[in-house]
């Protein structure tokens, strides 16, 4: 048997959640632990309660809702379907949200069909997956899976100068459940691809084999401010010029190493940031990603070495800070195989592929069988208000999620 | 005879004005038409009144105070000593202020000595010389000398989104005198060099022969925001990379053209400015300066052409906006000669030199004999809280200013 999901109900919830923090022209902005995020959490939690699920919240705001097993118990290790509901500053309606509301739809569809399972099934959303306000990203899942330190993360200061702990309390999102309270029997995450591959190849499903490694570095260059007209070029210590040169070096690294190496300079800031003053300080971030840890380390080493050289040439000082670092992750081969076979059984076209983006699933991978399902992103666009996946592209993903979740949770033979 | 100035009185005023908008570590921030600027204007205007001078303020907030001629009249064309009291965001105590308070000291010294003149002598400060909040710089003097349009300038929007007109009214700095009300017989400006030349050569005075040409351009590059991990490098339209490349091109232009060509990228901004998002928009400014208009035009042409190429290579759009453009200015040869001869007469070591920075004096140059006097800047540093010129370096400058002003105003023979 396979579960029949209600796409209209699911789309209705996606659009209703999308109204919170909505941006002109579409998309939305719900940076982690802001009032917008708080409103989103409240709405989704209300939906959890409406289905009579047992809702839990832990010390860093991760929230999950458990559907009991066929004996009515909720204390067994659950099959968890999860993702996140926070967004970047120019986010879309589907990134993260699809995995959470898709999981909720799976549970409601099981209820509608009167299907019970041998294990509990849970749906969850994790705090600050995007890392747009607080670095590193995947913070909530990283903490409860033992890959990030709770106290260190609570003390992390965001781009607006507020700590995670203070932000949690400001919106009342800090729960009581301790780190480790959520221990899944298996973890499944449905997500939009956020890349152009599936659309380009006309495929319905991406069976995700793993996640590429990520290296986020912030560079702060200190020089000397000086008058733009009277200071000879030879006497300058221009922090901005060093920052610009490091940005172009990052691009050169991606070019020289070739795919799948990518490099991105997303943030750049000059101080005092005035037209006629040589910048005394410049700050920039470099995001490096590769599926091979060895290559990623080589890219990082070249970037750090060249940055030092470029700063020295301009007689500037360079400070380097690691914002995030994740090694490439391989998902459980059996679970990956099960997702592929289920896709075949449902007659869904698919390909195996690594994820180009970081996801909460990679935090669970070391501790329990974990896997991901991708559906296409129009034009490969994400982290943008034009992010879009059509309802008819969502149906196969949620149906496959239900199929795999049901298989992992165990169809209870003694159905009422 | 030569005028004896009171350096303690002058330094006292410089330090008192410096307390307004004072920054930790020294220096101050009095951006044009802010509450800090308003407080500075009020203090200096009180000093004008305290000397019984006739105070005037025009429609863009320029303020001047007239000392009557020997017949008690103030309607004759005055010899004007002026500069500005606004600062950049990380300004010092002397840039601009020295020319205004130095002029005030000259007038009080003439009073103390009972010296009367055939022409009135005036001291003035002009609105928004720095251009740090509103572009272009030298706005107040530019408007009243017919080089900038009043209505256009009043409608100019600052970095904080407020127009010049609104800012004037917000601090009550808009006066009644029309454009052109101030028509000097001669214009004299005492200023710190803001460069390293005089100190390096151990000279007391810079006899300024003119001002180098200035070209300020703002570039806005539009690309497409995209996910930093899943978007192949070949599919990116990264506005930030174009901005970084334009910044390095500006540096290359200064290198290839050689001194006195200078190029500065003082402002740089990315949007959305997030670690894991390819920037969809980048804004930067380029400040080009040269003493030769022909060369400056060549530098500008190369910058504009390369910027277009760099944007096209990344499939981004480029918008260019002129923030300021001034041709090189030559000061009145007779006045320059008179400053040099007066320096010789006072046994002051000096050299003739162009100004590397823009000054209000260049706005007056086309309409009346205008000239400038430089005193050394420690380490050539300006637009920085460590900007410094010692009292013993200021005395020669103010004494020379008095000498030249008195010669131009005409020593009245019928003294008391």
Interface residues (C-beta under 8 A of the other chain):
Chain A: X88 X89 X90 X130 X131 X132 X135 X137 X193 X194 X195 X196 X212 X214 X216 X224 X225 X226 X227 X228 X229 X230 X231 X232 X233 X235 X238 X240 X241 X243 X244 X245 X247 X248 X251 X254 X255 X259 X262 X263 X264 X265 X266 X267 X268 X269 X270 X272 X273 X274 X275 X276 X277 X278 X279 X280 X282 X285 X287 X289 X323 X355 X356 X357 X358 X380 X381 X382 X383 X384
Chain B: X88 X89 X90 X130 X131 X132 X135 X137 X193 X194 X195 X196 X212 X214 X216 X224 X225 X226 X227 X228 X229 X230 X231 X232 X233 X235 X238 X240 X241 X243 X244 X245 X247 X248 X251 X254 X255 X259 X262 X263 X264 X265 X266 X267 X268 X269 X270 X272 X273 X274 X275 X276 X277 X278 X279 X280 X282 X285 X287 X289 X323 X355 X356 X357 X358 X380 X381 X382 X383 X384
